Amino acid sequence: MSYYRLYFMDPRSGHIDRFAEFEAPDDRQASALAREHVGEYPLELWCERRKVHRIEAAARPVRCPSIS
């Protein structure tokens, strides 16, 4: 098992807002766990000093006004 950190990046400043720590057997499974946290923050997955993956924030749905 390897130790991973998932960083939640502030979408405005690009700085780390918070992080979560977990263990996973490999990068593939760690990336799958990270994807469960996709939301309004971009994510960066790291294994020690190695950046494994960056996941962009989920796109916000665009609301169109209804036309009568």
Summary of the structure (lengths in Angstrom):
residues: 68
radius of gyration: 14.9
end to end distance: 57.9
largest distance: 57.9
contacts: 151
relative contact order: 0.26
helix: 13%
strand: 41%
